[in-house]
Amino acid sequence: MARYGTLIEWANQLGLKDAIPLLKANLAEEEATDKKLTQLAKASANAKGKKAS
């Protein structure tokens, strides 16, 4: 995810206008996946903590 901002800026500077929406879409997908995985991890960790009590 960290590289997408740089790639988007490079594409902009190089005039690769068609690449920018694709890179932005990929970044949005990565962010959404990260959010879902974080929620899953928190729910899983909470469930394990409750069982141990």
C-alpha positions, 0 to 999 in steps of 0.5 A, a space after each residue: 500500500 505504501 508504494 501506491 502514492 508514489 506510483 500515482 505521482 510518477 504516473 502523473 508526472 510521466 503523463 500516464 493518465 490511464 494508469 492513475 485510475 487503475 492505481 487508485 482503484 488498486 489502492 482502494 482495494 488494498 485499503 478495504 482488504 486491510 480494514 477487513 483483515 484488521 476487523 477479523 483479527 480483532 474479532 478473532 483475538 477477542 474471541 480467544 481472550 473470552 474463551 481463556 477467561 
